[in-house]
């Protein structure tokens, strides 16, 4: 974890296409969420694409709704979204060399897009560490769901 990022990786016994199908369907995000904040998909397409907008029911203390926009998208390789804040949730998928059907998934929460003062406020509020815990819990859930489907 850098000062403005939280990240983690896991190897999954499933092809990238299976994993990407989960990530690109916002209705699946509550299934794989390890942070306990994602409740349900409330709006958006069945399959995300670059520029797609989707909304989620969330809960961090109090319930709230959040709108997101997909800002990076390469099928079976990369997907990232952000809401009105400047931080991004990003998933990178890489085939494991010499092992077809096995994929390395890297999830990153990246707040490096914020101006310095806002980034310092996020750090003071404990967000990189809090999101690291969420990533550490999400990746095993994503692995289990993808391997179940593979």
Buried (B, 14 or more C-beta within 10 A) or exposed (E): BEEBBBBBEBBBBBBBEBBBBBBBBBBBBBEBBBBEBBBEBBEBEEEBEEEBBBBBBBEEEEEEEBBBBBBBBEBBBBBBBBBEEBBBBBBBBBBEEEEEEBBBBBBBBBBEBBEEEBBEEBBEEEBBEBBBEBBBBBBBEBBEBBEEEB
